[in-house]
Amino acid sequence: MAALLGAVPLAFGSGVGSELRQPLGICIIGGLLVSQVLTLFTTPVIYLYFGRLAAWVGRSRASGESEELALGPY
């Protein structure tokens, strides 16, 4: 948040040389906002998918072990 607010004067400033600094401020603000949104939404989704994958692998291993026990060794 500090970096984002620090770029606000760059993005909205006026004066000598501001035409060169405004695109930099806009890029900083936009990049920080996009990265924050992606981090807040994608991290929990990936965590949930890995949890579901682990549960599926656990179930498939458990069913495979029960079949081996029922059939016995060769």
CHARMM internal coordinates of N, CA and C (Angstrom, degrees):
IC EDIT
DIST 1 N 1 CA 1.4493
DIST 1 CA 1 C 1.5276
ANGL 1 N 1 CA 1 C 110.03
DIST 1 C 2 N 1.3318
ANGL 1 CA 1 C 2 N 116.95
DIHE 1 N 1 CA 1 C 2 N -36.89
DIST 2 N 2 CA 1.4623
ANGL 1 C 2 N 2 CA 120.12
DIHE 1 CA 1 C 2 N 2 CA 179.71
DIST 2 CA 2 C 1.5269
ANGL 2 N 2 CA 2 C 110.89
DIHE 1 C 2 N 2 CA 2 C -64.84
DIST 2 C 3 N 1.3245
ANGL 2 CA 2 C 3 N 116.88
DIHE 2 N 2 CA 2 C 3 N -41.38
DIST 3 N 3 CA 1.4655
ANGL 2 C 3 N 3 CA 119.69
DIHE 2 CA 2 C 3 N 3 CA 178.98
DIST 3 CA 3 C 1.5174
ANGL 3 N 3 CA 3 C 110.56
DIHE 2 C 3 N 3 CA 3 C -66.25
DIST 3 C 4 N 1.3195
ANGL 3 CA 3 C 4 N 117.00
DIHE 3 N 3 CA 3 C 4 N -39.21
DIST 4 N 4 CA 1.4541
ANGL 3 C 4 N 4 CA 121.15
DIHE 3 CA 3 C 4 N 4 CA 179.08
DIST 4 CA 4 C 1.5233
ANGL 4 N 4 CA 4 C 110.65
DIHE 3 C 4 N 4 CA 4 C -63.82
DIST 4 C 5 N 1.3178
ANGL 4 CA 4 C 5 N 116.50
DIHE 4 N 4 CA 4 C 5 N -47.38
DIST 5 N 5 CA 1.4641
ANGL 4 C 5 N 5 CA 119.70
DIHE 4 CA 4 C 5 N 5 CA 179.94
DIST 5 CA 5 C 1.5233
ANGL 5 N 5 CA 5 C 111.48
DIHE 4 C 5 N 5 CA 5 C -70.06
DIST 5 C 6 N 1.3218
ANGL 5 CA 5 C 6 N 117.29
DIHE 5 N 5 CA 5 C 6 N -27.11
DIST 6 N 6 CA 1.4571
ANGL 5 C 6 N 6 CA 120.03
DIHE 5 CA 5 C 6 N 6 CA 176.41
DIST 6 CA 6 C 1.5116
ANGL 6 N 6 CA 6 C 112.60
DIHE 5 C 6 N 6 CA 6 C -69.75
DIST 6 C 7 N 1.3144
ANGL 6 CA 6 C 7 N 118.18
DIHE 6 N 6 CA 6 C 7 N -24.03
DIST 7 N 7 CA 1.4600
ANGL 6 C 7 N 7 CA 121.88
DIHE 6 CA 6 C 7 N 7 CA 179.69
DIST 7 CA 7 C 1.5294
ANGL 7 N 7 CA 7 C 112.63
DIHE 6 C 7 N 7 CA 7 C -88.04
DIST 7 C 8 N 1.3026
ANGL 7 CA 7 C 8 N 118.33
DIHE 7 N 7 CA 7 C 8 N -9.62
DIST 8 N 8 CA 1.4671
ANGL 7 C 8 N 8 CA 120.98
DIHE 7 CA 7 C 8 N 8 CA -179.62
DIST 8 CA 8 C 1.5264
ANGL 8 N 8 CA 8 C 111.83
DIHE 7 C 8 N 8 CA 8 C -60.93
DIST 8 C 9 N 1.3280
ANGL 8 CA 8 C 9 N 120.17
DIHE 8 N 8 CA 8 C 9 N -45.09
DIST 9 N 9 CA 1.4691
ANGL 8 C 9 N 9 CA 118.09
DIHE 8 CA 8 C 9 N 9 CA 177.05
DIST 9 CA 9 C 1.5306
ANGL 9 N 9 CA 9 C 113.09
DIHE 8 C 9 N 9 CA 9 C -62.10
DIST 9 C 10 N 1.3287
ANGL 9 CA 9 C 10 N 117.21
DIHE 9 N 9 CA 9 C 10 N -31.32
DIST 10 N 10 CA 1.4607
ANGL 9 C 10 N 10 CA 119.18
DIHE 9 CA 9 C 10 N 10 CA 176.42
DIST 10 CA 10 C 1.5228
ANGL 10 N 10 CA 10 C 110.81
DIHE 9 C 10 N 10 CA 10 C -65.74
DIST 10 C 11 N 1.3188
ANGL 10 CA 10 C 11 N 116.71
DIHE 10 N 10 CA 10 C 11 N -42.80
DIST 11 N 11 CA 1.4564
ANGL 10 C 11 N 11 CA 121.54
DIHE 10 CA 10 C 11 N 11 CA -175.34
DIST 11 CA 11 C 1.5256
ANGL 11 N 11 CA 11 C 112.68
DIHE 10 C 11 N 11 CA 11 C -72.99
DIST 11 C 12 N 1.3113
ANGL 11 CA 11 C 12 N 117.23
DIHE 11 N 11 CA 11 C 12 N -34.85
DIST 12 N 12 CA 1.4605
ANGL 11 C 12 N 12 CA 119.95
DIHE 11 CA 11 C 12 N 12 CA -174.27
DIST 12 CA 12 C 1.5200
ANGL 12 N 12 CA 12 C 113.60
DIHE 11 C 12 N 12 CA 12 C -112.19
DIST 12 C 13 N 1.3144
ANGL 12 CA 12 C 13 N 117.01
DIHE 12 N 12 CA 12 C 13 N 7.32
DIST 13 N 13 CA 1.4620
ANGL 12 C 13 N 13 CA 120.50
DIHE 12 CA 12 C 13 N 13 CA -179.21
DIST 13 CA 13 C 1.5134
ANGL 13 N 13 CA 13 C 112.33
DIHE 12 C 13 N 13 CA 13 C -72.29
DIST 13 C 14 N 1.3085
ANGL 13 CA 13 C 14 N 114.68
DIHE 13 N 13 CA 13 C 14 N 159.00
DIST 14 N 14 CA 1.4642
ANGL 13 C 14 N 14 CA 121.04
DIHE 13 CA 13 C 14 N 14 CA 176.21
DIST 14 CA 14 C 1.5182
ANGL 14 N 14 CA 14 C 107.61
DIHE 13 C 14 N 14 CA 14 C -134.28
DIST 14 C 15 N 1.2714
ANGL 14 CA 14 C 15 N 116.35
DIHE 14 N 14 CA 14 C 15 N 164.06
DIST 15 N 15 CA 1.4518
ANGL 14 C 15 N 15 CA 120.73
DIHE 14 CA 14 C 15 N 15 CA 179.77
DIST 15 CA 15 C 1.5146
ANGL 15 N 15 CA 15 C 110.82
DIHE 14 C 15 N 15 CA 15 C 124.79
DIST 15 C 16 N 1.3173
ANGL 15 CA 15 C 16 N 114.66
DIHE 15 N 15 CA 15 C 16 N -168.27
DIST 16 N 16 CA 1.4542
ANGL 15 C 16 N 16 CA 120.81
DIHE 15 CA 15 C 16 N 16 CA -177.05
DIST 16 CA 16 C 1.5302
ANGL 16 N 16 CA 16 C 109.65
DIHE 15 C 16 N 16 CA 16 C -67.76
DIST 16 C 17 N 1.3142
ANGL 16 CA 16 C 17 N 117.12
DIHE 16 N 16 CA 16 C 17 N 126.46
DIST 17 N 17 CA 1.4557
ANGL 16 C 17 N 17 CA 122.25
DIHE 16 CA 16 C 17 N 17 CA 178.17
DIST 17 CA 17 C 1.5147
ANGL 17 N 17 CA 17 C 114.74
DIHE 16 C 17 N 17 CA 17 C 82.72
DIST 17 C 18 N 1.3172
ANGL 17 CA 17 C 18 N 118.42
DIHE 17 N 17 CA 17 C 18 N 2.50
DIST 18 N 18 CA 1.4648
ANGL 17 C 18 N 18 CA 120.23
DIHE 17 CA 17 C 18 N 18 CA -177.48
DIST 18 CA 18 C 1.5186
ANGL 18 N 18 CA 18 C 112.04
DIHE 17 C 18 N 18 CA 18 C -69.08
DIST 18 C 19 N 1.3353
ANGL 18 CA 18 C 19 N 116.82
DIHE 18 N 18 CA 18 C 19 N -23.64
DIST 19 N 19 CA 1.4707
ANGL 18 C 19 N 19 CA 118.96
DIHE 18 CA 18 C 19 N 19 CA 179.51
DIST 19 CA 19 C 1.5256
ANGL 19 N 19 CA 19 C 111.04
DIHE 18 C 19 N 19 CA 19 C -67.65
DIST 19 C 20 N 1.3093
ANGL 19 CA 19 C 20 N 117.77
DIHE 19 N 19 CA 19 C 20 N -19.98
DIST 20 N 20 CA 1.4639
ANGL 19 C 20 N 20 CA 121.12
DIHE 19 CA 19 C 20 N 20 CA 176.29
DIST 20 CA 20 C 1.5241
ANGL 20 N 20 CA 20 C 112.40
DIHE 19 C 20 N 20 CA 20 C -90.55
DIST 20 C 21 N 1.3143
ANGL 20 CA 20 C 21 N 116.41
DIHE 20 N 20 CA 20 C 21 N -28.73
DIST 21 N 21 CA 1.4673
ANGL 20 C 21 N 21 CA 120.01
DIHE 20 CA 20 C 21 N 21 CA -177.13
DIST 21 CA 21 C 1.5291
ANGL 21 N 21 CA 21 C 113.63
DIHE 20 C 21 N 21 CA 21 C -88.04
DIST 21 C 22 N 1.3174
ANGL 21 CA 21 C 22 N 118.69
DIHE 21 N 21 CA 21 C 22 N -25.80
DIST 22 N 22 CA 1.4593
ANGL 21 C 22 N 22 CA 121.52
DIHE 21 CA 21 C 22 N 22 CA -178.46
DIST 22 CA 22 C 1.5270
ANGL 22 N 22 CA 22 C 113.06
DIHE 21 C 22 N 22 CA 22 C -60.34
DIST 22 C 23 N 1.3322
ANGL 22 CA 22 C 23 N 120.71
DIHE 22 N 22 CA 22 C 23 N -46.62
DIST 23 N 23 CA 1.4703
ANGL 22 C 23 N 23 CA 118.84
DIHE 22 CA 22 C 23 N 23 CA 177.72
DIST 23 CA 23 C 1.5305
ANGL 23 N 23 CA 23 C 113.01
DIHE 22 C 23 N 23 CA 23 C -61.28
DIST 23 C 24 N 1.3182
ANGL 23 CA 23 C 24 N 116.95
DIHE 23 N 23 CA 23 C 24 N -35.22
DIST 24 N 24 CA 1.4601
ANGL 23 C 24 N 24 CA 120.05
DIHE 23 CA 23 C 24 N 24 CA 177.11
DIST 24 CA 24 C 1.5241
ANGL 24 N 24 CA 24 C 111.02
DIHE 23 C 24 N 24 CA 24 C -63.72
DIST 24 C 25 N 1.3182
ANGL 24 CA 24 C 25 N 117.41
DIHE 24 N 24 CA 24 C 25 N -44.98
DIST 25 N 25 CA 1.4657
ANGL 24 C 25 N 25 CA 121.09
DIHE 24 CA 24 C 25 N 25 CA 178.41
DIST 25 CA 25 C 1.5157
ANGL 25 N 25 CA 25 C 112.43
DIHE 24 C 25 N 25 CA 25 C -63.43
DIST 25 C 26 N 1.3211
ANGL 25 CA 25 C 26 N 116.11
DIHE 25 N 25 CA 25 C 26 N -40.54
DIST 26 N 26 CA 1.4674
ANGL 25 C 26 N 26 CA 120.24
DIHE 25 CA 25 C 26 N 26 CA 179.12
DIST 26 CA 26 C 1.5289
ANGL 26 N 26 CA 26 C 110.20
DIHE 25 C 26 N 26 CA 26 C -65.39
DIST 26 C 27 N 1.3288
ANGL 26 CA 26 C 27 N 117.06
DIHE 26 N 26 CA 26 C 27 N -41.70
DIST 27 N 27 CA 1.4705
ANGL 26 C 27 N 27 CA 120.39
DIHE 26 CA 26 C 27 N 27 CA 178.76
DIST 27 CA 27 C 1.5206
ANGL 27 N 27 CA 27 C 111.66
DIHE 26 C 27 N 27 CA 27 C -65.21
DIST 27 C 28 N 1.3135
ANGL 27 CA 27 C 28 N 117.48
DIHE 27 N 27 CA 27 C 28 N -39.91
DIST 28 N 28 CA 1.4691
ANGL 27 C 28 N 28 CA 120.75
DIHE 27 CA 27 C 28 N 28 CA 179.10
DIST 28 CA 28 C 1.5237
ANGL 28 N 28 CA 28 C 109.92
DIHE 27 C 28 N 28 CA 28 C -63.79
DIST 28 C 29 N 1.3217
ANGL 28 CA 28 C 29 N 116.69
DIHE 28 N 28 CA 28 C 29 N -48.45
DIST 29 N 29 CA 1.4675
ANGL 28 C 29 N 29 CA 120.81
DIHE 28 CA 28 C 29 N 29 CA -179.05
DIST 29 CA 29 C 1.5269
ANGL 29 N 29 CA 29 C 110.65
DIHE 28 C 29 N 29 CA 29 C -63.21
DIST 29 C 30 N 1.3279
ANGL 29 CA 29 C 30 N 116.95
DIHE 29 N 29 CA 29 C 30 N -46.76
DIST 30 N 30 CA 1.4604
ANGL 29 C 30 N 30 CA 120.27
DIHE 29 CA 29 C 30 N 30 CA -179.42
DIST 30 CA 30 C 1.5227
ANGL 30 N 30 CA 30 C 112.23
DIHE 29 C 30 N 30 CA 30 C -63.30
DIST 30 C 31 N 1.3191
ANGL 30 CA 30 C 31 N 117.26
DIHE 30 N 30 CA 30 C 31 N -43.22
DIST 31 N 31 CA 1.4598
ANGL 30 C 31 N 31 CA 120.68
DIHE 30 CA 30 C 31 N 31 CA 179.54
DIST 31 CA 31 C 1.5124
ANGL 31 N 31 CA 31 C 112.86
DIHE 30 C 31 N 31 CA 31 C -64.00
DIST 31 C 32 N 1.3230
ANGL 31 CA 31 C 32 N 116.64
DIHE 31 N 31 CA 31 C 32 N -41.65
DIST 32 N 32 CA 1.4615
ANGL 31 C 32 N 32 CA 119.69
DIHE 31 CA 31 C 32 N 32 CA 179.08
DIST 32 CA 32 C 1.5295
ANGL 32 N 32 CA 32 C 111.55
DIHE 31 C 32 N 32 CA 32 C -67.26
DIST 32 C 33 N 1.3157
ANGL 32 CA 32 C 33 N 117.11
DIHE 32 N 32 CA 32 C 33 N -38.79
DIST 33 N 33 CA 1.4726
ANGL 32 C 33 N 33 CA 119.77
DIHE 32 CA 32 C 33 N 33 CA 178.69
DIST 33 CA 33 C 1.5280
ANGL 33 N 33 CA 33 C 111.22
DIHE 32 C 33 N 33 CA 33 C -67.12
DIST 33 C 34 N 1.3312
ANGL 33 CA 33 C 34 N 116.91
DIHE 33 N 33 CA 33 C 34 N -45.09
DIST 34 N 34 CA 1.4671
ANGL 33 C 34 N 34 CA 120.09
DIHE 33 CA 33 C 34 N 34 CA -178.92
DIST 34 CA 34 C 1.5269
ANGL 34 N 34 CA 34 C 110.69
DIHE 33 C 34 N 34 CA 34 C -64.72
DIST 34 C 35 N 1.3223
ANGL 34 CA 34 C 35 N 117.30
DIHE 34 N 34 CA 34 C 35 N -43.77
DIST 35 N 35 CA 1.4638
ANGL 34 C 35 N 35 CA 119.35
DIHE 34 CA 34 C 35 N 35 CA -179.43
DIST 35 CA 35 C 1.5242
ANGL 35 N 35 CA 35 C 111.24
DIHE 34 C 35 N 35 CA 35 C -65.36
DIST 35 C 36 N 1.3065
ANGL 35 CA 35 C 36 N 117.85
DIHE 35 N 35 CA 35 C 36 N -36.84
DIST 36 N 36 CA 1.4628
ANGL 35 C 36 N 36 CA 120.65
DIHE 35 CA 35 C 36 N 36 CA 178.58
DIST 36 CA 36 C 1.5227
ANGL 36 N 36 CA 36 C 111.14
DIHE 35 C 36 N 36 CA 36 C -65.95
DIST 36 C 37 N 1.3223
ANGL 36 CA 36 C 37 N 116.90
DIHE 36 N 36 CA 36 C 37 N -43.96
DIST 37 N 37 CA 1.4654
ANGL 36 C 37 N 37 CA 120.81
DIHE 36 CA 36 C 37 N 37 CA 179.78
DIST 37 CA 37 C 1.5276
ANGL 37 N 37 CA 37 C 110.21
DIHE 36 C 37 N 37 CA 37 C -64.33
DIST 37 C 38 N 1.3326
ANGL 37 CA 37 C 38 N 117.09
DIHE 37 N 37 CA 37 C 38 N -45.35
DIST 38 N 38 CA 1.4627
ANGL 37 C 38 N 38 CA 120.12
DIHE 37 CA 37 C 38 N 38 CA 179.14
DIST 38 CA 38 C 1.5252
ANGL 38 N 38 CA 38 C 111.30
DIHE 37 C 38 N 38 CA 38 C -61.38
DIST 38 C 39 N 1.3140
ANGL 38 CA 38 C 39 N 116.65
DIHE 38 N 38 CA 38 C 39 N -41.40
DIST 39 N 39 CA 1.4620
ANGL 38 C 39 N 39 CA 120.35
DIHE 38 CA 38 C 39 N 39 CA -179.76
DIST 39 CA 39 C 1.5261
ANGL 39 N 39 CA 39 C 111.29
DIHE 38 C 39 N 39 CA 39 C -65.83
DIST 39 C 40 N 1.3136
ANGL 39 CA 39 C 40 N 117.04
DIHE 39 N 39 CA 39 C 40 N -41.84
DIST 40 N 40 CA 1.4608
ANGL 39 C 40 N 40 CA 120.30
DIHE 39 CA 39 C 40 N 40 CA -177.44
DIST 40 CA 40 C 1.5230
ANGL 40 N 40 CA 40 C 112.66
DIHE 39 C 40 N 40 CA 40 C -69.81
DIST 40 C 41 N 1.3340
ANGL 40 CA 40 C 41 N 117.91
DIHE 40 N 40 CA 40 C 41 N -28.79
DIST 41 N 41 CA 1.4578
ANGL 40 C 41 N 41 CA 120.23
DIHE 40 CA 40 C 41 N 41 CA -177.73
DIST 41 CA 41 C 1.5187
ANGL 41 N 41 CA 41 C 113.34
DIHE 40 C 41 N 41 CA 41 C -97.51
DIST 41 C 42 N 1.3226
ANGL 41 CA 41 C 42 N 118.60
DIHE 41 N 41 CA 41 C 42 N -37.89
DIST 42 N 42 CA 1.4597
ANGL 41 C 42 N 42 CA 119.07
DIHE 41 CA 41 C 42 N 42 CA -174.71
DIST 42 CA 42 C 1.5186
ANGL 42 N 42 CA 42 C 113.26
DIHE 41 C 42 N 42 CA 42 C -80.35
DIST 42 C 43 N 1.3092
ANGL 42 CA 42 C 43 N 119.24
DIHE 42 N 42 CA 42 C 43 N -34.44
DIST 43 N 43 CA 1.4620
ANGL 42 C 43 N 43 CA 120.88
DIHE 42 CA 42 C 43 N 43 CA -178.63
DIST 43 CA 43 C 1.5258
ANGL 43 N 43 CA 43 C 112.22
DIHE 42 C 43 N 43 CA 43 C -60.91
DIST 43 C 44 N 1.3310
ANGL 43 CA 43 C 44 N 120.68
DIHE 43 N 43 CA 43 C 44 N -49.30
DIST 44 N 44 CA 1.4712
ANGL 43 C 44 N 44 CA 119.23
DIHE 43 CA 43 C 44 N 44 CA 177.78
DIST 44 CA 44 C 1.5260
ANGL 44 N 44 CA 44 C 113.09
DIHE 43 C 44 N 44 CA 44 C -64.10
DIST 44 C 45 N 1.3309
ANGL 44 CA 44 C 45 N 117.56
DIHE 44 N 44 CA 44 C 45 N -35.33
DIST 45 N 45 CA 1.4576
ANGL 44 C 45 N 45 CA 120.34
DIHE 44 CA 44 C 45 N 45 CA -179.65
DIST 45 CA 45 C 1.5224
ANGL 45 N 45 CA 45 C 110.26
DIHE 44 C 45 N 45 CA 45 C -65.83
DIST 45 C 46 N 1.3210
ANGL 45 CA 45 C 46 N 117.31
DIHE 45 N 45 CA 45 C 46 N -44.72
DIST 46 N 46 CA 1.4649
ANGL 45 C 46 N 46 CA 120.68
DIHE 45 CA 45 C 46 N 46 CA 178.65
DIST 46 CA 46 C 1.5252
ANGL 46 N 46 CA 46 C 110.03
DIHE 45 C 46 N 46 CA 46 C -63.74
DIST 46 C 47 N 1.3238
ANGL 46 CA 46 C 47 N 117.31
DIHE 46 N 46 CA 46 C 47 N -40.64
DIST 47 N 47 CA 1.4636
ANGL 46 C 47 N 47 CA 121.40
DIHE 46 CA 46 C 47 N 47 CA 178.42
DIST 47 CA 47 C 1.5369
ANGL 47 N 47 CA 47 C 110.39
DIHE 46 C 47 N 47 CA 47 C -60.48
DIST 47 C 48 N 1.3238
ANGL 47 CA 47 C 48 N 117.49
DIHE 47 N 47 CA 47 C 48 N -43.39
DIST 48 N 48 CA 1.4678
ANGL 47 C 48 N 48 CA 120.81
DIHE 47 CA 47 C 48 N 48 CA 179.20
DIST 48 CA 48 C 1.5257
ANGL 48 N 48 CA 48 C 111.55
DIHE 47 C 48 N 48 CA 48 C -65.18
DIST 48 C 49 N 1.3329
ANGL 48 CA 48 C 49 N 117.04
DIHE 48 N 48 CA 48 C 49 N -41.88
DIST 49 N 49 CA 1.4665
ANGL 48 C 49 N 49 CA 119.76
DIHE 48 CA 48 C 49 N 49 CA 179.10
DIST 49 CA 49 C 1.5221
ANGL 49 N 49 CA 49 C 111.78
DIHE 48 C 49 N 49 CA 49 C -64.04
DIST 49 C 50 N 1.3270
ANGL 49 CA 49 C 50 N 117.47
DIHE 49 N 49 CA 49 C 50 N -40.66
DIST 50 N 50 CA 1.4619
ANGL 49 C 50 N 50 CA 119.48
DIHE 49 CA 49 C 50 N 50 CA 176.93
DIST 50 CA 50 C 1.5282
ANGL 50 N 50 CA 50 C 111.15
DIHE 49 C 50 N 50 CA 50 C -65.78
DIST 50 C 51 N 1.3150
ANGL 50 CA 50 C 51 N 118.22
DIHE 50 N 50 CA 50 C 51 N -34.08
DIST 51 N 51 CA 1.4593
ANGL 50 C 51 N 51 CA 121.32
DIHE 50 CA 50 C 51 N 51 CA 175.80
DIST 51 CA 51 C 1.5203
ANGL 51 N 51 CA 51 C 111.68
DIHE 50 C 51 N 51 CA 51 C -65.33
DIST 51 C 52 N 1.3292
ANGL 51 CA 51 C 52 N 115.99
DIHE 51 N 51 CA 51 C 52 N -42.63
DIST 52 N 52 CA 1.4619
ANGL 51 C 52 N 52 CA 119.77
DIHE 51 CA 51 C 52 N 52 CA 177.69
DIST 52 CA 52 C 1.5223
ANGL 52 N 52 CA 52 C 111.15
DIHE 51 C 52 N 52 CA 52 C -66.26
DIST 52 C 53 N 1.3268
ANGL 52 CA 52 C 53 N 116.58
DIHE 52 N 52 CA 52 C 53 N -38.73
DIST 53 N 53 CA 1.4635
ANGL 52 C 53 N 53 CA 120.41
DIHE 52 CA 52 C 53 N 53 CA 178.27
DIST 53 CA 53 C 1.5255
ANGL 53 N 53 CA 53 C 110.63
DIHE 52 C 53 N 53 CA 53 C -64.37
DIST 53 C 54 N 1.3163
ANGL 53 CA 53 C 54 N 117.69
DIHE 53 N 53 CA 53 C 54 N -42.29
DIST 54 N 54 CA 1.4634
ANGL 53 C 54 N 54 CA 121.04
DIHE 53 CA 53 C 54 N 54 CA 178.50
DIST 54 CA 54 C 1.5234
ANGL 54 N 54 CA 54 C 111.12
DIHE 53 C 54 N 54 CA 54 C -64.07
DIST 54 C 55 N 1.3215
ANGL 54 CA 54 C 55 N 117.39
DIHE 54 N 54 CA 54 C 55 N -39.72
DIST 55 N 55 CA 1.4652
ANGL 54 C 55 N 55 CA 120.31
DIHE 54 CA 54 C 55 N 55 CA 178.12
DIST 55 CA 55 C 1.5236
ANGL 55 N 55 CA 55 C 110.55
DIHE 54 C 55 N 55 CA 55 C -66.01
DIST 55 C 56 N 1.3344
ANGL 55 CA 55 C 56 N 117.49
DIHE 55 N 55 CA 55 C 56 N -40.38
DIST 56 N 56 CA 1.4601
ANGL 55 C 56 N 56 CA 121.01
DIHE 55 CA 55 C 56 N 56 CA 179.52
DIST 56 CA 56 C 1.5190
ANGL 56 N 56 CA 56 C 110.92
DIHE 55 C 56 N 56 CA 56 C -65.40
DIST 56 C 57 N 1.3393
ANGL 56 CA 56 C 57 N 116.64
DIHE 56 N 56 CA 56 C 57 N -43.16
DIST 57 N 57 CA 1.4605
ANGL 56 C 57 N 57 CA 120.32
DIHE 56 CA 56 C 57 N 57 CA 178.13
DIST 57 CA 57 C 1.5203
ANGL 57 N 57 CA 57 C 110.34
DIHE 56 C 57 N 57 CA 57 C -64.29
DIST 57 C 58 N 1.3105
ANGL 57 CA 57 C 58 N 117.76
DIHE 57 N 57 CA 57 C 58 N -40.03
DIST 58 N 58 CA 1.4624
ANGL 57 C 58 N 58 CA 121.33
DIHE 57 CA 57 C 58 N 58 CA 177.79
DIST 58 CA 58 C 1.5205
ANGL 58 N 58 CA 58 C 112.17
DIHE 57 C 58 N 58 CA 58 C -62.68
DIST 58 C 59 N 1.3422
ANGL 58 CA 58 C 59 N 116.31
DIHE 58 N 58 CA 58 C 59 N -42.08
DIST 59 N 59 CA 1.4634
ANGL 58 C 59 N 59 CA 119.60
DIHE 58 CA 58 C 59 N 59 CA 178.15
DIST 59 CA 59 C 1.5224
ANGL 59 N 59 CA 59 C 111.51
DIHE 58 C 59 N 59 CA 59 C -66.71
DIST 59 C 60 N 1.3252
ANGL 59 CA 59 C 60 N 117.07
DIHE 59 N 59 CA 59 C 60 N -41.11
DIST 60 N 60 CA 1.4645
ANGL 59 C 60 N 60 CA 118.93
DIHE 59 CA 59 C 60 N 60 CA -178.07
DIST 60 CA 60 C 1.5246
ANGL 60 N 60 CA 60 C 110.87
DIHE 59 C 60 N 60 CA 60 C -69.38
DIST 60 C 61 N 1.3064
ANGL 60 CA 60 C 61 N 118.56
DIHE 60 N 60 CA 60 C 61 N -35.07
DIST 61 N 61 CA 1.4640
ANGL 60 C 61 N 61 CA 121.03
DIHE 60 CA 60 C 61 N 61 CA 176.72
DIST 61 CA 61 C 1.5236
ANGL 61 N 61 CA 61 C 110.85
DIHE 60 C 61 N 61 CA 61 C -69.31
DIST 61 C 62 N 1.3232
ANGL 61 CA 61 C 62 N 116.41
DIHE 61 N 61 CA 61 C 62 N -39.21
DIST 62 N 62 CA 1.4603
ANGL 61 C 62 N 62 CA 119.95
DIHE 61 CA 61 C 62 N 62 CA -179.78
DIST 62 CA 62 C 1.5288
ANGL 62 N 62 CA 62 C 110.43
DIHE 61 C 62 N 62 CA 62 C -66.32
DIST 62 C 63 N 1.3244
ANGL 62 CA 62 C 63 N 117.91
DIHE 62 N 62 CA 62 C 63 N -39.37
DIST 63 N 63 CA 1.4633
ANGL 62 C 63 N 63 CA 119.73
DIHE 62 CA 62 C 63 N 63 CA 179.34
DIST 63 CA 63 C 1.5267
ANGL 63 N 63 CA 63 C 110.20
DIHE 62 C 63 N 63 CA 63 C -70.92
DIST 63 C 64 N 1.3148
ANGL 63 CA 63 C 64 N 118.51
DIHE 63 N 63 CA 63 C 64 N -34.10
DIST 64 N 64 CA 1.4607
ANGL 63 C 64 N 64 CA 121.45
DIHE 63 CA 63 C 64 N 64 CA 177.16
DIST 64 CA 64 C 1.5117
ANGL 64 N 64 CA 64 C 112.04
DIHE 63 C 64 N 64 CA 64 C -67.22
DIST 64 C 65 N 1.3115
ANGL 64 CA 64 C 65 N 117.99
DIHE 64 N 64 CA 64 C 65 N -37.77
DIST 65 N 65 CA 1.4613
ANGL 64 C 65 N 65 CA 121.94
DIHE 64 CA 64 C 65 N 65 CA 178.73
DIST 65 CA 65 C 1.5234
ANGL 65 N 65 CA 65 C 110.90
DIHE 64 C 65 N 65 CA 65 C -68.82
DIST 65 C 66 N 1.3275
ANGL 65 CA 65 C 66 N 117.24
DIHE 65 N 65 CA 65 C 66 N -37.93
DIST 66 N 66 CA 1.4607
ANGL 65 C 66 N 66 CA 119.47
DIHE 65 CA 65 C 66 N 66 CA -179.37
DIST 66 CA 66 C 1.5248
ANGL 66 N 66 CA 66 C 110.57
DIHE 65 C 66 N 66 CA 66 C -68.50
DIST 66 C 67 N 1.3226
ANGL 66 CA 66 C 67 N 117.58
DIHE 66 N 66 CA 66 C 67 N -34.91
DIST 67 N 67 CA 1.4699
ANGL 66 C 67 N 67 CA 120.11
DIHE 66 CA 66 C 67 N 67 CA 176.37
DIST 67 CA 67 C 1.5151
ANGL 67 N 67 CA 67 C 111.24
DIHE 66 C 67 N 67 CA 67 C -66.75
DIST 67 C 68 N 1.3365
ANGL 67 CA 67 C 68 N 117.26
DIHE 67 N 67 CA 67 C 68 N -39.07
DIST 68 N 68 CA 1.4632
ANGL 67 C 68 N 68 CA 120.43
DIHE 67 CA 67 C 68 N 68 CA 178.82
DIST 68 CA 68 C 1.5323
ANGL 68 N 68 CA 68 C 111.01
DIHE 67 C 68 N 68 CA 68 C -64.95
DIST 68 C 69 N 1.3173
ANGL 68 CA 68 C 69 N 117.55
DIHE 68 N 68 CA 68 C 69 N -38.60
DIST 69 N 69 CA 1.4508
ANGL 68 C 69 N 69 CA 121.42
DIHE 68 CA 68 C 69 N 69 CA -179.73
DIST 69 CA 69 C 1.5282
ANGL 69 N 69 CA 69 C 110.81
DIHE 68 C 69 N 69 CA 69 C -68.21
DIST 69 C 70 N 1.3439
ANGL 69 CA 69 C 70 N 116.68
DIHE 69 N 69 CA 69 C 70 N -36.71
DIST 70 N 70 CA 1.4681
ANGL 69 C 70 N 70 CA 120.14
DIHE 69 CA 69 C 70 N 70 CA -178.85
DIST 70 CA 70 C 1.5213
ANGL 70 N 70 CA 70 C 111.49
DIHE 69 C 70 N 70 CA 70 C -71.48
DIST 70 C 71 N 1.3266
ANGL 70 CA 70 C 71 N 116.96
DIHE 70 N 70 CA 70 C 71 N -35.55
DIST 71 N 71 CA 1.4616
ANGL 70 C 71 N 71 CA 120.25
DIHE 70 CA 70 C 71 N 71 CA -177.51
DIST 71 CA 71 C 1.5269
ANGL 71 N 71 CA 71 C 112.08
DIHE 70 C 71 N 71 CA 71 C -80.63
DIST 71 C 72 N 1.2926
ANGL 71 CA 71 C 72 N 116.32
DIHE 71 N 71 CA 71 C 72 N -27.72
DIST 72 N 72 CA 1.4648
ANGL 71 C 72 N 72 CA 120.10
DIHE 71 CA 71 C 72 N 72 CA -178.91
DIST 72 CA 72 C 1.5281
ANGL 72 N 72 CA 72 C 110.05
DIHE 71 C 72 N 72 CA 72 C 79.97
DIST 72 C 73 N 1.3192
ANGL 72 CA 72 C 73 N 115.27
DIHE 72 N 72 CA 72 C 73 N 173.24
DIST 73 N 73 CA 1.4566
ANGL 72 C 73 N 73 CA 118.54
DIHE 72 CA 72 C 73 N 73 CA 179.97
DIST 73 CA 73 C 1.5182
ANGL 73 N 73 CA 73 C 110.44
DIHE 72 C 73 N 73 CA 73 C -72.86
DIST 73 C 74 N 1.2427
ANGL 73 CA 73 C 74 N 119.25
DIHE 73 N 73 CA 73 C 74 N 134.01
DIST 74 N 74 CA 1.4696
ANGL 73 C 74 N 74 CA 128.75
DIHE 73 CA 73 C 74 N 74 CA 178.42
DIST 74 CA 74 C 1.4771
ANGL 74 N 74 CA 74 C 111.61
DIHE 73 C 74 N 74 CA 74 C 12.88
END
COOR INIT
IC SEED 1 N 1 CA 1 C
IC BUILD
